[in-house]
Amino acid sequence: MDNLENLRIKDKYNKMARSYDSVIDRLVPGAWRRKTASFAYGSVLEVGIGTGSNLSYYSTECQEILGVDLSCEMLRRAIEKKSLCKVPVHLKMMDVQKMSLESGIFDSVLASFVFCNVPDPEQALLECCRVLKPGGRLILLEHMSSDKMILKRLMNWLDPLTMKLLGDHINRNTLSLVVATGFNTHVVENLFGDIVRLIVAER
């Protein structure tokens, strides 16, 4: 794992935290978040919880939520949203690529628009797999590379620019990574063309 890259990401989100909800988060429809959170149950780990934008969408099928993020400023704003959640919420600063959590303790692991930022997405997915119970559920709301060749080539061409300006990879094939990590996919739903997808998989 690239510590310099982690520091860059942490610094980016610390700076963005104040305006994140009013600028960036408005681009994500609440219906997407509601549908994503509806698959969570039991003991839930949300990685890259950010400012806590998903908290109000979790149902009472969940027992408790542990939200982790690399940015202390994003977590500071997530604290303000804990009361919007129907179940207890705990927050910790942590790197999804190397989590200080016991193995096999969560029923669900959820992430929204996280794996486009993580320096080593395969390692992050392995960590998600590690902390899930056998049969546990991985739930991802992610933007990723299109399967359409022309659009795929365009995204590959634009990726260095989006990385420089936004710090996001737009050409990752997150679905293939999920399968390669050993998860069994049960739901793959296209929400915006085939660029934004909801993925539900089982350990």
N, C-alpha and C positions, 0 to 999 in steps of 0.2 A: 504494500500500500504506500502510496506517495504522500508523505506527510506534508510536503509543500502544497500539493494539490488540495489536501484536506484543509489546510490553513487558508488557502484562497477561497474555497467554498464557504468556510465558516465566516470569513471576513465579508464576503459578498452578502450573505444572508443577515449578518448582524447589521450591515448598513441598510439593507432593504426592509428590515422588520417594521419600521415605523409606517411605511407606505404600502406594505405588502397587501393588506386587506383591501385597501381602496383602489389599488391599481392592478396588481397581478391577479389576485384572487377573484376579481369580478369576471375574469375571462373563463372561469370554470362554472358551468351551470349547477345550481343546487340539485337538480334532478340526477346529474351524474354522481354527485357525492351521496345522495340518498340511496340510489341503487347499489353503489359500491358498499356502503356501510350495512345494507340490509343482509349481506352474506356473512357478516361477523357474528360470532356467538361465543359464549363461555368467557374464558380468560383471554383478553385481546391485547396484542402488542401492535401499536401503530408506530412504524418507523418513519422518520422524517415528518413528524407531526406538525412542524412549522408553528403557525399561530393558532392551531387548534380548529381549523375550518371544518373538520369532519365531526367534531364532538357533538354537535346538536342533532346529528343524524343517526347515532347509534341507538338501537332499540334495547328493551329490557331482556332480550335474548342474551345479551352480554352481561357478565357478572361484574367485571371491572376492566378498565382500560389503563395500560401503561403506555404513555407516549414518550418517545425518545427523539432527540434531535441534536445535531452538531452545534447549533447556534443558540447561545444563551439568550440573545435578544428576542429571537422567535419564541422561545419557551416562555419568556417573560410575558409576552402577549397571549400565549396559550393559557396561562394561569387565569387570566381574566375571563376565559370562556368555559372554565371547568364547571361553573354553575349551570351551563346550558345542557350539560350531559345528564341523562337519566340514571346513570350508574356512576360509582366512584371512579375518579380519574387521578392517576399519579404521573408525574412528569420527571424525566431525568435527562441530563445532557450525556449523549452517548453516540459513538460512531457505529453505524449499522454494519460496517465491514469488520468490526471486532467488538462485539457486545459483551459486557461483563454481566452476563445472565446465565443461569443454569440451563442445561439442555433439557428439551422435552417438557416444557412447563406451560406452553400456550396452546389454546384451542384454535386461535386465529391470529394470523399476522397480516396486517393491512398496510398498504402504502399508496399514496397518490402523488404522481409526478415526482418520484424520487430517483428512479433508476436511470433517468436521463442525466442526472447530476453526479451520481456516485462514481468516483475514479475507477473502482473495480467492481462492476455490477455482478460478476459471477461470484466473487467472494462474498458480496453482500447477500446474494440469494442463498449461498451455502450456509451463512449464518442464520438466515430466516428459517431454513430447513432444520438446522440444528436445534433451535429453541422451540420448534413446534413439536407437539405430541404426535405419535404415530397416528395417521389419519387426520391430522390437523389441516387447517385450511389456509392457503395463501390467497390473498385478495389484492389485486393490483389495478389501479386506474393509471394508465400510462400513455404518453404519446411515444410513437416509435416509427421506424422506417416503413414506408408503404411497400406493398407487394407488387404494385404497378411499376413496371420497369422505368418508364419516363420519369415518373414522380420520384422513384427511388434514386435515379441518377441525379436529379435536381437536388434532392436532400443531401446526397453525398457531397455534391459540389458546394452546397451552402453551409455544411456542417462546421468547417473552420471559422466561418463568419459568425454563426450563432454562438459558437464556443467563445469567441473573442468578445462579442457584445453582451451575451446573456449568460454565458457559462453553462449552456445546455447543449447536449448532443441531440440532434434531431434524427439521426440515422441509425440508432441502435435497434437491433432485432431482439427486443426483450422477450417476446414469446418463445423464440428458439432457445434463449438462455434458460428460461423457466423449464422447458422440456429437458434440456441438456443437464440441468442440475438434478434431475431425477423426479420432478413433480409430475403428477398425472393431471392434465388439464381437463376440467369438466365444463367450463363456460368460457367462451371467447366471443365477446360481443363488440361489434364495431359501433362506436358512438359518434365518430366524426370521420366519415370515409373509413379507411382502414388505418388511419394515422393515430387516432385516439381509441384505445381499446380497454375494455374491462376483461380482466383475466381472473378466473377462479380456478385454483388447482389444489390438489391434495397431496400431502406428504406420503 
